[in-house]
Structures are given as C-alpha cells and as structure tokens.
Amino acid sequence: MRISFSCIAAVAVCAVGAAQERPVAFTGARLIPIAGPEVPDGALVIRNGKIVAAGPRQSTPIPQGAQTVNAAGKVIMPGLVDSHSHIGGVEGGDSSAPVQPDVRVLDAINARDATIQKAQAGGITTVNIMPGSGHLLSGQTIYCKLRDGNTIDDIVLRNADGTVAGGMKMANGTNSRRASPFPGTRAKSAALMREQLAKAVEYRDKVRKANGDPDKMPDRDLRLEGLVEVLDGKRIVHHHTHRHDDILTVLRLQKEFGFRVVLHHVSDAWAVADEIAKAGVGSSIILIDSPGGKIEAKDNRLVNGAALEKAGALVGFHTDDGITDSRLFLRMAALAVRAGMSREKALYGLTMANAKMLDLDRQVGSLEAGKDADFILLSGDPFSVYTKVLETWVDGVKVFDRTEAKDRLYAEGGYGASQDRASLYLDEEWMQ
C-alpha cells in the first residue's frame, strides 16, 4: 500500500518570507538532477514552492518576468533526505516497557532547536526524526521538512488524509537487552516482538469483525492501534539492526507478519547483501571511518554500499545525528564511493533512495518539474572535501545562506551555535 503525502496547507509566517509567485531561474550551474544525467550548463526554474523546469540552459524556457540568478561555477542538486536522525531534541519511550507503539515523537520535538539549523547548513531538507533504539519499539517517527518554523506543525509533513506522516522505530541487538521487563537475550527479543504483533493481528480482526458497531468493538488500545498501522502498511518500520544474524531476524519477522521495513545501520550488510536484496527491502546505512562504538558494529565496513548495490538492493544513507554530524552528510556517500560504490548510486542514496524509503519520492529527491523546490547550491563537486553548502532551499524558500552571519555560525560553529533559534516573531531590535 502506497501512501501519498502533501505538505501542510498553511504554515506560520516566517521571517524568511513565503515562496514567491514570481518565478526564479538559476542559470549556468552544473545540475545534478538525480532523475537523469548531470547537466554541465543548466537552468533550474522554480515558482510557488515547486520546480517548474530543470535542464540545459539553452533549451530550458525561462518564464517572462522571472528573476534570474547567475549560478555559474556552482553546483545545484536536490535537497538531501536524511532517513534517520535525532535532531530537534527528540525523545521517545521510557523504561516502563520494551514495546511502546503509542509513543509519538511529535509530542517531543523542539522545532527551534539549533540542530535543525545545522542540518540545513549540511544541505538536508527532508528528515525522518526518530526516537532512540534502547527499546524493541520506541515509538512513532515523524517526517519533516526543515523549514524555519516556530512549532512542530510548521515543519511536519502530513498524509493525504491530514494525519502526521511517519513510520515506526524498532530495534534489536544489544540496545534493547537489559533488565526485565526488557529482554535479556536475542531470542527473547524476537519472542516479545512476535507476541505483540500477534496481539495486534487479533485486535485488528476484532475491529474488522465489529464493522463499526460500537457494541462489538474491543476496548480502544492505543498501543495496538499503532501496531495495526504497521501491519496495514500505513507505517513503515524503520528497524535498527547491526549484526548479520539480527538482520536476518528482522527479515524473518517481516516475512511472517507482512509489514514494510527499512533496515537501518546494517553494519554487517556486506555479509548478507544477497538476502537483503532477495527480501526486497531497503537499507539505510551509516559509514563510520574511525573505530569505536558498540561491539555489534565492530564489522561495519565502508564496502556496505557497494555490496548492497552489487546485490541489487535499494541503498540510502543516514546521519543518525548526533552519531555523525548533519553538516557532513555529503561525506557519508563520498566514503561509499571510495570503497567501490558507484557515484550515481551514492548520489541517489542521499536523495531519491531515502525519499523512496519514506514514501516521499513523488514529492522530493530529484530536480523534476512538479516536485517541491527543495535544492542546494554547492561551491563545487558534492564529493570534494573542499566543497561547501552555500545555500539551502525548502519549498522555494531559502533557509540557509552561508553569506549570512547567523547561518554561517550554524555551519562553522562558535559561540551561540548550539542555542535555540529565537522566535521568528520577536523584534530583533528589541532583543539587542
């Protein structure tokens, strides 16, 4: 079942202003559209928060009256999509139970947190904000556009029916193993998750059998409601898993209950790449180029991207911010290329692959007419260590500009770089 998404119909009036009705054309830049080959001398036209056209400068029509921006010498590519992040000061489940599908991170995100601005500085425009992985199931994730918002409602993405867009965070391995009521072994971890999913199947069957009759409906159970959304494909499971045997356990449960899943981290993906590809599930990987971390991630290899690509599996990347810094997200894919992944699939993994994993590929992830005007201007090639993100645009609005002192602070650090962004409604003269 595919869920279509749309942005919130209206957002709070921001200091940066709303997307302009007047078209804006960026000309002369090298375009990396993702949906097609790179264009050495391109043009990108946006209007009302959407992409109007993207292609070679000579053959792309520029609307009459459009504002023209000379982007010669720059690189333009789609805004980056981070499929696994913890920005916004997010919180999830507590220590009361190992499975908490009723917990919503919607209720625990600070939309003014400095980590959001730092992610903008890294070129990230769309993000899956998740609770932690210390539970078998730690709560409902949320998909957000990194606009400059005052409240969570200003940045959240919504489904076509108005409900909040997001998935469900699950985990296995060492993270969720601790004292009772949490599981003490890997086998018990799987048993507890299987038990809860079986209860959700029973609950769903009772609701369906009642057919809307209040006298026959079971008592409402918010925990089981969340799991039913997983079983019905309304929520994709975003599953933290590292070791090869843990990865296979996830695939076993997925096959048994039929839920949709994206594997996250998959440190041992190189060892079971064919099994992952055969299961037809996507993998959102993280590449760490220095030793350390948990014992089950000791075999994490930079070749994971190349191995999954070779096997024919869908591969994306994530920051797991603050495990890795959102401002260095481009570097993640560059490491994969160094280890043998193709340049094309690595760029795809920063954009369209992640958009697919969030069911947002009709909206973001490439420079195509009709998609949201989410894009970034780079000073050079995305995989060069010398390249910097110059501008980040979300829905046709510039949310990061490296030439602005405040934005540069978030990009480079310094005093005040980790303080919450002030309310957009405050008078700056009054604050001085």
C-alpha positions as CSV (number, residue, x, y, z in Angstrom):
1,M,0.0,0.0,0.0
2,R,1.4,3.3,-1.0
3,I,0.7,6.5,1.0
4,S,0.7,9.8,-0.8
5,F,2.0,12.8,1.1
6,S,1.4,16.5,0.9
7,C,2.8,19.4,3.0
8,I,0.8,21.3,5.5
9,A,-1.6,23.6,3.7
10,A,-0.5,26.7,5.6
11,V,2.5,27.5,7.8
12,A,3.2,30.3,10.1
13,V,4.5,33.5,8.6
14,C,8.3,33.2,8.7
15,A,10.9,35.9,8.7
16,V,12.4,34.5,5.6
17,G,9.1,35.0,3.8
18,A,6.9,32.7,1.8
19,A,7.7,31.2,-1.6
20,Q,7.4,33.9,-4.2
21,E,4.8,33.9,-7.0
22,R,7.4,35.4,-9.3
23,P,9.4,32.7,-11.0
24,V,13.1,32.4,-10.1
25,A,15.6,30.9,-12.6
26,F,19.0,29.7,-11.6
27,T,21.2,29.6,-14.7
28,G,24.7,28.5,-15.6
29,A,25.1,26.0,-12.8
30,R,26.1,22.4,-13.2
31,L,22.9,20.5,-12.4
32,I,22.8,17.1,-10.7
33,P,19.1,16.2,-11.2
34,I,19.4,12.6,-10.0
35,A,16.5,11.7,-12.3
36,G,18.8,12.0,-15.3
37,P,22.4,12.7,-16.3
38,E,24.3,15.7,-15.0
39,V,23.9,18.9,-17.0
40,P,27.2,21.0,-17.3
41,D,25.4,24.3,-18.1
42,G,21.9,24.1,-16.7
43,A,18.9,26.0,-15.6
44,L,16.5,25.5,-12.7
45,V,13.2,27.3,-12.6
46,I,11.0,27.5,-9.5
47,R,7.7,29.1,-8.7
48,N,5.3,28.9,-5.8
49,G,7.4,26.4,-4.0
50,K,7.6,24.0,-6.9
51,I,10.1,23.1,-9.6
52,V,8.8,24.4,-13.0
53,A,11.7,23.1,-15.1
54,A,15.2,21.7,-14.9
55,G,17.6,21.1,-17.8
56,P,20.2,22.5,-20.2
57,R,20.3,26.3,-20.0
58,Q,19.9,26.7,-23.8
59,S,16.8,24.6,-24.1
60,T,15.0,25.3,-20.8
61,P,12.4,28.1,-21.2
62,I,12.7,30.9,-18.7
63,P,9.3,32.5,-18.0
64,Q,8.8,36.1,-18.8
65,G,9.5,38.3,-15.9
66,A,11.4,35.7,-13.9
67,Q,14.1,36.7,-11.5
68,T,17.3,35.4,-12.9
69,V,20.2,34.2,-10.6
70,N,23.6,33.7,-12.2
71,A,24.8,30.4,-10.7
72,A,27.8,29.9,-13.0
73,G,30.5,27.9,-11.3
74,K,28.1,26.4,-8.7
75,V,26.6,23.0,-8.5
76,I,22.8,22.6,-7.9
77,M,21.3,19.3,-6.7
78,P,18.2,18.2,-4.9
79,G,17.9,18.8,-1.1
80,L,19.4,15.9,0.8
81,V,17.0,13.5,2.5
82,D,18.1,12.0,5.8
83,S,16.2,8.8,6.6
84,H,17.4,8.5,10.2
85,S,18.1,11.4,12.5
86,H,17.6,12.6,16.1
87,I,17.7,16.3,15.7
88,G,15.2,18.6,17.4
89,G,15.9,17.3,20.9
90,V,13.6,14.4,20.3
91,E,12.6,11.9,23.0
92,G,10.8,8.6,22.7
93,G,9.8,5.8,25.0
94,D,10.8,5.5,28.7
95,S,12.0,2.5,30.8
96,S,8.4,1.2,31.6
97,A,8.2,-1.3,28.7
98,P,10.2,-2.6,25.8
99,V,7.4,-2.1,23.3
100,Q,5.8,1.4,23.1
101,P,4.0,1.9,19.8
102,D,1.7,4.6,21.3
103,V,4.6,7.0,21.9
104,R,4.7,9.8,19.3
105,V,7.9,11.8,18.8
106,L,5.5,14.5,17.5
107,D,5.0,15.4,21.2
108,A,8.7,15.8,21.9
109,I,10.4,17.8,19.3
110,N,11.7,21.4,19.6
111,A,11.3,23.0,16.2
112,R,13.6,25.8,17.1
113,D,16.5,23.5,18.2
114,A,19.8,24.5,16.8
115,T,20.4,21.0,15.4
116,I,17.7,21.8,12.8
117,Q,19.6,24.8,11.5
118,K,22.9,22.8,11.5
119,A,21.1,20.2,9.3
120,Q,20.1,23.0,6.9
121,A,23.7,24.0,6.8
122,G,24.5,20.5,5.7
123,G,22.0,20.7,2.8
124,I,19.4,18.5,4.5
125,T,15.9,19.5,3.6
126,T,13.8,16.4,4.5
127,V,14.3,14.2,7.5
128,N,12.9,11.2,9.4
129,I,13.2,12.2,13.1
130,M,13.3,9.1,15.2
131,P,13.3,8.1,18.9
132,G,16.3,6.2,20.2
133,S,16.9,2.5,19.9
134,G,17.0,1.3,23.5
135,H,13.7,-0.4,23.0
136,L,12.3,-3.2,20.8
137,L,9.9,-0.5,19.7
138,S,10.5,3.1,20.9
139,G,7.7,5.0,19.2
140,Q,6.3,6.6,16.1
141,T,8.8,8.6,13.9
142,I,7.9,11.8,12.1
143,Y,8.8,13.1,8.6
144,C,9.6,16.8,8.5
145,K,10.6,19.5,6.0
146,L,13.4,21.6,7.5
147,R,11.7,24.9,7.1
148,D,12.3,27.7,9.6
149,G,9.4,27.0,11.9
150,N,8.3,28.1,15.3
151,T,6.4,24.9,16.2
152,I,6.4,21.3,15.1
153,D,3.3,22.0,13.0
154,D,5.4,24.4,10.8
155,I,7.7,21.6,9.7
156,V,5.8,18.4,9.9
157,L,4.7,16.5,6.7
158,R,1.2,15.2,6.6
159,N,-0.5,12.3,4.7
160,A,-3.2,13.0,2.2
161,D,-5.9,12.5,5.0
162,G,-4.2,15.1,7.2
163,T,-2.6,12.7,9.6
164,V,1.0,13.1,10.6
165,A,3.4,11.3,8.3
166,G,5.9,9.0,9.9
167,G,7.0,5.4,10.5
168,M,7.6,3.2,13.5
169,K,11.0,2.8,15.1
170,M,12.0,-0.8,16.1
171,A,15.4,-2.2,17.2
172,N,17.1,-5.4,18.1
173,G,20.6,-6.5,19.1
174,T,22.3,-5.2,22.3
175,N,20.5,-1.9,22.6
176,S,17.2,-3.3,23.8
177,R,18.7,-6.0,26.0
178,R,18.6,-5.2,29.7
179,A,16.9,-6.0,33.0
180,S,13.2,-7.1,33.0
181,P,10.7,-6.1,31.6
182,F,13.2,-5.7,28.8
183,P,14.5,-8.9,27.1
184,G,17.8,-10.4,28.2
185,T,18.6,-12.3,25.1
186,R,18.3,-12.0,21.3
187,A,15.8,-14.9,21.2
188,K,13.6,-13.3,23.9
189,S,13.8,-10.0,22.0
190,A,12.3,-11.7,18.9
191,A,9.7,-13.6,21.0
192,L,8.5,-10.4,22.7
193,M,8.1,-8.6,19.4
194,R,6.3,-11.6,17.8
195,E,3.9,-11.7,20.8
196,Q,3.0,-8.0,20.4
197,L,2.5,-8.3,16.6
198,A,0.3,-11.4,17.1
199,K,-1.9,-9.4,19.6
200,A,-2.2,-6.6,17.0
201,V,-3.4,-9.1,14.5
202,E,-6.1,-10.3,16.9
203,Y,-7.1,-6.7,17.7
204,R,-7.3,-5.8,14.0
205,D,-9.5,-8.8,13.4
206,K,-11.9,-7.8,16.2
207,V,-12.2,-4.3,14.9
208,R,-12.9,-5.5,11.3
209,K,-15.4,-8.0,12.6
210,A,-17.2,-5.3,14.6
211,N,-17.7,-3.4,11.3
212,G,-18.3,-0.1,13.1
213,D,-20.8,-1.4,15.7
214,P,-19.8,0.2,19.0
215,D,-21.3,-2.6,21.0
216,K,-19.0,-5.1,19.3
217,M,-15.8,-3.0,19.2
218,P,-13.0,-4.0,21.5
219,D,-11.8,-1.5,24.1
220,R,-9.6,1.0,22.5
221,D,-5.9,0.2,22.8
222,L,-3.5,2.9,21.5
223,R,-0.6,0.6,21.6
224,L,-2.2,-2.0,19.4
225,E,-3.6,0.7,17.1
226,G,0.0,1.8,16.4
227,L,0.9,-1.8,15.5
228,V,-2.1,-2.3,13.3
229,E,-0.9,0.7,11.3
230,V,2.3,-1.2,10.9
231,L,0.5,-4.4,9.8
232,D,-1.6,-2.5,7.4
233,G,1.4,-0.8,5.7
234,K,0.4,2.7,6.8
235,R,3.6,3.0,8.8
236,I,6.9,1.7,7.5
237,V,9.1,0.0,10.2
238,H,12.4,1.7,10.5
239,H,14.5,-1.0,12.1
240,H,17.8,-0.5,13.9
241,T,19.9,-3.6,13.4
242,H,23.6,-4.3,13.1
243,R,24.8,-7.9,13.2
244,H,24.1,-10.3,10.3
245,D,22.0,-12.7,12.5
246,D,20.0,-9.7,13.8
247,I,19.4,-8.5,10.2
248,L,18.0,-12.0,9.3
249,T,15.8,-12.0,12.4
250,V,14.2,-8.7,11.1
251,L,13.6,-10.2,7.7
252,R,12.1,-13.3,9.3
253,L,9.6,-11.3,11.3
254,Q,8.8,-9.1,8.3
255,K,8.0,-12.2,6.2
256,E,5.9,-13.7,9.0
257,F,3.7,-10.6,9.6
258,G,4.0,-8.8,6.2
259,F,4.9,-5.4,7.4
260,R,7.0,-3.0,5.4
261,V,10.5,-2.4,6.6
262,V,13.7,-0.4,6.1
263,L,16.8,-1.8,7.6
264,H,18.9,0.9,9.4
265,H,22.7,0.8,10.1
266,V,23.1,-2.9,8.9
267,S,26.8,-2.9,9.9
268,D,27.1,-6.5,8.6
269,A,25.2,-5.8,5.3
270,W,28.3,-7.0,3.3
271,A,27.7,-10.5,4.8
272,V,24.0,-10.8,3.9
273,A,23.6,-8.4,1.0
274,D,22.0,-11.1,-1.2
275,E,19.5,-12.0,1.5
276,I,18.6,-8.3,1.9
277,A,18.1,-7.9,-1.8
278,K,16.1,-11.1,-2.1
279,A,13.7,-9.8,0.6
280,G,13.2,-6.6,-1.5
281,V,13.7,-4.2,1.4
282,G,15.7,-1.0,1.5
283,S,18.8,-0.4,3.7
284,S,19.7,3.0,5.2
285,I,23.3,2.7,6.1
286,I,25.8,4.7,8.1
287,L,29.5,4.7,7.5
288,I,32.0,5.4,10.2
289,D,35.6,5.8,9.3
290,S,37.0,5.6,12.8
291,P,37.0,2.8,15.4
292,G,34.8,2.7,18.4
293,G,31.1,2.3,19.2
294,K,29.1,-0.7,20.2
295,I,30.6,-4.2,19.9
296,E,28.0,-5.4,17.4
297,A,29.1,-2.7,15.0
298,K,32.7,-3.8,15.0
299,D,32.4,-5.3,11.5
300,N,30.8,-2.2,9.9
301,R,32.7,-1.7,6.6
302,L,32.8,1.1,4.1
303,V,32.1,-1.5,1.4
304,N,28.5,-1.9,2.6
305,G,27.1,0.5,0.0
306,A,29.0,-1.2,-2.8
307,A,28.0,-4.7,-1.6
308,L,24.3,-3.8,-1.5
309,E,24.4,-2.0,-4.8
310,K,26.0,-5.1,-6.4
311,A,23.3,-7.3,-4.9
312,G,20.6,-5.1,-6.4
313,A,19.2,-3.7,-3.1
314,L,18.0,-0.2,-2.5
315,V,20.6,1.8,-0.6
316,G,20.3,5.1,1.2
317,F,22.4,6.9,3.8
318,H,21.7,8.5,7.2
319,T,23.4,10.6,9.7
320,D,21.9,9.2,13.0
321,D,22.7,12.7,14.1
322,G,24.4,13.1,16.6
323,I,26.3,9.9,15.9
324,T,27.5,11.7,12.7
325,D,27.1,15.4,12.0
326,S,24.3,16.5,9.7
327,R,26.7,19.2,8.3
328,L,28.9,16.4,6.9
329,F,26.2,14.3,5.3
330,L,27.7,14.5,1.8
331,R,30.8,13.0,3.1
332,M,28.9,9.8,4.0
333,A,28.3,9.0,0.4
334,A,31.8,10.0,-0.6
335,L,33.2,7.4,1.7
336,A,31.0,4.8,0.0
337,V,32.3,5.8,-3.4
338,R,35.9,5.5,-2.1
339,A,35.0,1.9,-1.1
340,G,33.6,1.0,-4.5
341,M,30.0,2.2,-4.7
342,S,29.1,4.0,-8.0
343,R,28.9,7.8,-8.0
344,E,25.4,7.6,-9.4
345,K,24.0,5.3,-6.7
346,A,25.8,7.2,-4.0
347,L,24.1,10.4,-5.0
348,Y,20.9,8.5,-5.4
349,G,21.4,7.3,-1.8
350,L,21.5,10.8,-0.4
351,T,18.3,11.8,-2.2
352,M,15.8,9.5,-4.1
353,A,16.6,6.3,-2.3
354,N,15.8,7.9,1.0
355,A,12.8,9.6,-0.4
356,K,11.5,6.1,-1.5
357,M,12.1,4.7,2.0
358,L,9.9,7.5,3.4
359,D,7.3,7.2,0.6
360,L,8.1,10.7,-0.4
361,D,9.7,10.1,-3.8
362,R,6.8,11.7,-5.7
363,Q,7.5,14.9,-3.8
364,V,11.2,15.2,-3.1
365,G,14.5,13.6,-4.0
366,S,15.2,14.9,-7.6
367,L,15.1,18.0,-9.7
368,E,11.9,17.3,-11.8
369,A,9.0,19.6,-12.8
370,G,6.2,19.4,-10.3
371,K,8.3,18.3,-7.3
372,D,8.9,20.5,-4.3
373,A,11.5,23.2,-4.8
374,D,14.0,21.7,-2.4
375,F,17.5,22.1,-3.6
376,I,21.0,23.1,-2.6
377,L,23.8,25.3,-4.1
378,L,27.3,23.9,-3.7
379,S,30.6,25.6,-4.2
380,G,31.9,22.5,-6.1
381,D,31.5,18.8,-6.6
382,P,29.4,17.2,-3.8
383,F,32.1,14.6,-3.0
384,S,35.0,17.0,-2.8
385,V,36.4,17.7,0.7
386,Y,36.7,21.4,-0.3
387,T,33.0,21.8,-1.3
388,K,30.7,23.8,1.0
389,V,26.9,24.1,1.0
390,L,26.3,27.7,0.0
391,E,22.5,27.8,0.1
392,T,19.7,25.5,1.1
393,W,16.1,26.0,-0.2
394,V,13.0,24.3,1.1
395,D,9.7,24.7,-0.8
396,G,11.1,27.6,-2.8
397,V,12.3,29.5,0.3
398,K,16.0,30.0,1.2
399,V,16.5,28.7,4.7
400,F,20.3,28.7,4.7
401,D,22.7,31.2,3.2
402,R,26.4,30.9,4.0
403,T,27.0,34.6,3.4
404,E,24.7,35.5,6.3
405,A,26.5,35.7,9.6
406,K,23.8,33.8,11.5
407,D,23.7,31.0,9.1
408,R,27.5,30.8,8.8
409,L,27.6,30.4,12.6
410,Y,25.5,27.2,12.4
411,A,27.7,25.9,9.6
412,E,31.1,26.6,11.2
413,G,30.4,26.7,15.0
414,G,31.3,29.2,17.6
415,Y,29.6,31.0,20.5
416,G,25.8,30.6,20.3
417,A,25.9,28.0,17.5
418,S,24.1,25.5,19.8
419,Q,21.5,27.9,21.2
420,D,17.9,27.5,20.1
421,R,16.9,29.8,17.2
422,A,14.9,32.8,18.6
423,S,11.3,33.1,17.8
424,L,10.6,34.3,14.3
425,Y,8.1,36.8,15.7
426,L,10.5,38.6,18.1
427,D,11.7,42.0,17.1
428,E,15.5,41.8,16.7
429,E,15.9,45.5,17.6
430,W,14.1,44.8,20.9
431,M,16.4,41.8,21.6
432,Q,19.6,43.9,21.3
